[in-house]
């Protein structure tokens, strides 16, 4: 699964347009069991580096139209 698809999946699944970093890695790690918390944090960092998401305060927002993926 690509990082873009992963981000799209997270936001589509929650039905939210904004998530906190903690919400993201908690979903990836504990709810889905896909990644360890450390790997979830690294995925968030990679998505920031690739400009797939941006941070506004404590919230993370997708930088692409995730609803059409």
N, C-alpha and C positions, 0 to 999 in steps of 0.2 A: 504494500500500500504506500502510495506517495505521501509526503508530508502535507501537501495541499489537500489530498483526499482525507487524511486524518483530521486536519483542522476543520474541514467542511463537515465531516461526520460528527465531530464534537458539538459544533454549533447547531447542526440540524437536529441531533438527538435531544439536546437540552431545550431547543426552541427559544434560546436566548440569543440576542445580538452581541452581548458582552458577557465575559466570564472572567473571574479572577484567576490568577496563575494557580492558586491553590485548588480551585475547582477543577481546572484542567488536569493537573497531575493526579488529583484524587479520583477523577473519573477513569483516567487511563490506568492507574495503578490498582485501586481498590475495587471500584465498581466493575470494570471490565477485566482486570487482571492481565492486561496486555503488556504493561511495562512496570518496572520498579519505579518508586518515587524519583530516584535519581535519574533514571532514563526519561521519565516524563518531564523533568525539569530541563534535561538536555534537549528534548524535542521542542520544548517551548523556546529555548535559546536559539536553536537552529532555525525555527520558523521566524523568529525576530530577525536573525541575520539574513535570511532569504527574503525579507520584507513581505512575508505572507500575513503577518499580524503586526499590530502596533499596540503600544501600551499608552493608556491614558489614565494616569494615577495608578490605582490598584487594578484597573480593568484591562483586559485584552480584547481587542477588536480585530476581526479579519480585515485584511486589505484587498480582498477580492470577493467576487459574487459567489459565496459559498453555497447559496441556495440552488444554484443550477449545476452543481457537481454531483 
